[in-house]
Amino acid sequence: MKNSPVSLGLDFGTESVRAILVDCTGQQLGTGTGDYRHGQIIYSLPGSADPLPANFALQAPNDWIESAAIATRAAIAESGLDVSRIVGIGVDFTSCTMLPTLIDGTPLANLPRFSNSPLAWPKLWKHHGAIEQTRRMNEIATQRGEAFLSRYGGTIGLEWFFPKMLETIELAPEVAEAAEVWLEAGDWFVWQLVGGSAAHLPRSTCQAGYKALWAPTEGYASRGFLEAVHPKLLEASENKLPGKMLSPGELAGYLQPTMAEHLGLPSGIAVSAAIIDAHAAVPGVGAAEPGALVMVMGTSSCHMLNSLHHKPIDGIAGVVDGGILPGLFGYETGQAAVGDAFAWLVKLLNQVGFERLAAESRSLPPGANGVLCMDWMNGCRTPLMDGALKGGFVGLTLGTQPAQLYRALLEASAYGLRWIVELLRDGCVPVNRFIATGGLPHHNPDLIQVYANVLGAPVEIHPSQHGCAVGAAVLGMLAAGQEKSGFSSVISAAQAMASAPQGQQKVIQPDRQHQAAYDQLYLQYRKLAQAIQSLA
């Protein structure tokens, strides 16, 4: 449709931001990518030779704006689009990535007096510096019998909002005192797009619901709990979390002139409230029905599922009413190291390249000739919610080959997914469809074949490699309103803009000859997990 409305989706990942332009029929008109100039800040702060503490993972806020401009302008150039057709902007962001700012939104990291203070910088989702704070918060929450625990499988996650805030309060009190606003990076970026005072900054119910112990009926965690953890945490929660709560797809405001000029867009475009990147993939692949597990696969993996019912399940990272799509309970699970783990292994093996490892591993039987892996290279997200756990390989001999290690790591990732699926089903939450999206399923088809074999079920690979970005575009279209977009609900928009065209959905079928072997190997994986837990 030549003059159909178009939406811009901005997908902020771990290393870069992707921009995509999608019209109301699902035509992807242009894409662009902008790498973060400083990438993941894990060794030292920019301009400093001082090493960062172990487990730190930070980012530079200016990188998000600069990279978004590069990506957006590239997408516009590729599309040849008349930008007046763009009616909405949607934003998804890694979460929990969070930062402290002044009341006007200026990141503390941008102030000269805090440029060398690591905890003044945005903490990336994978920042694991708050191990002690998380342990103590969980201990106090359990002792007090806090009701919110049932929404999060009984555990507050290491990567979440309040542990990271508490880490700063305790380890960098001067930063915590200077902070006037604490917020998710996704909310910060939307705030930059639409402007306005801190009192009206748009906070995503998705990010708050899954990562900040927030619920529509109760708000944030109880005053008694926060005060028991640390009086300063209570003070910050009451005085430094301003804003208005909005669901993804709700109108956050309109693109203000300064950011419009920076992005190469006209001002006044409707902007949606932010959404967690993995959650955006659900509307981004058109999976609006309950029971479909959408696997967003990249450096880590998040597995999103909608259900008609709320079932508290130990080990689930979060269950939020309407957290992904309205009218459904959104379940979040995940694996903390997937693409990251494969990249680490290839780097560790030095001269052995990925293509060679992949080719040699295909000839190996289930079980990698006796090598078994535990894939907790970045801790365990679901079901143990323990970022301090470590991975490992067993069954090594002097004759073990690199391809065996690689194959064992692929299989471990599949076993971890099967554990998640069994956890949901044992909790009476149906899982009856598997959809993989993100770059990894397209770049590593061997992994998806192993997943299908271990699950004993077909796995669909959505034809778009940009499910999260498309999902953000769907939400941007929804924020524009029915008069401009033609859509009255996120479900109708998702089905029209993101469902795979007939015949284009690639389906990987399981190899039934390997089913019995993988059933036994999975039991060995679970025993190995138990053994490693006992040593932690």
Helices and strands as residue ranges (DSSP letters): E 6-12, E 16-23, E 28-35, H 61-79, G 83-85, E 86-93, E 98-101, G 108-110, G 112-114, G 118-120, H 131-144, G 147-152, H 161-171, H 173-178, E 181-184, H 185-194, G 198-200, E 202-204, H 205-211, H 223-229, H 231-239, E 244-246, E 251-254, H 257-263, E 270-272, E 275-276, H 277-284, E 292-297, E 301-307, E 318-321, E 329-335, H 339-348, H 354-361, G 368-370, E 372-374, E 392-394, H 402-426, E 433-437, H 439-443, H 445-455, E 459-461, H 467-479, H 482-485, H 490-498, E 506-508, G 512-514, H 515-535
